[in-house]
């Protein structure tokens, strides 16, 4: 307060000196002349070092007042705080000296006049200490801020509240954003859901909302060939309740293709006619060809009727009238002739 009194005294002395140097002027109208009134023109307050210091003091007092209010200090002080009284008293003293302390604006936060430093943002004026983040309260007068809905936010709170979220890590995306599968991603987080590799020029394939590289997608989800069990990607055929590469649909025994498109099935596998009948035991023991019509079964073997003959005379045999020797069939006369 002693500094304040000294400044006021210096201002008053400056005002008195200026008044002595000022002359009285005559009346400005005939009416004034009749009444004999003379009006001195009050000079503007000289721009002294004391005036400059008072401006700084006003700003410091306003700043201190805001800090005390924000920290909750001054409990028990009357409604009109001590600092408010000091500012009001100082303003009245200056007005008595002919000095008008014009405010730099009205703070958009506290709605009080701004004496001293003023901050302009969002089309409004603020005490620097009152321009704060709408979410965390951090002062924004010394750093960048972000605007949303007419409010100011610090960088961290703005991104947490308004930036798009990465579909992989759920964190806010602050810079480059990649859009795929109707979601947003950090570019470094958009990779194959199985192997974790970034996607190259071939792009990606989607399954259940997740991206996959071509290799893993085919290995995991493409139908498998019933012959080689590798993924079927292009040309294929359907048979035996499965899909096959065209080059894999061959006889299981001899690995030859099927002429005319016909094949025989045994236990879910394809066979040519010969090897199907071999597996079934329906090959003629006489000619080595499949038996598809009438047949004769003898000694655990099957024969075409025309191929069931005597090994020696080649005459046709009849069931029940033949003899067997060393896995060969003979008619009764030839058997008696050769072995009796």
Secondary structure, 3 states (H helix, E strand, C coil): CHHHHHHHHHHHHHHHHHHHCCCCCCCCCHHHHHHCCCCCCCCCCCCCHHHHHHHHHHHHHHHHHHHHHHHCCCCCCCCCCHHHHHHHHHHHHHHHCCCCCCCCCECCCCCCECCCCCEEECCEEECHHHCECCCCCCECCCCCCEEECCEEECHHHHHHHHCCECCCCCCECCCCCEEECCEEECHHHCECCCCCCECCCCCCEEECCEEECHHHHHHHHCCEECCCCCECCCCCEEECCEEECHHHCCCCCCCCCCHHHCCEEECCEEECHHHHHHHHCCEECCCCCECCCCCEEECCEEECHHHCECCCCCCECCCCCEEEECCEEEEHHHHHHHHC
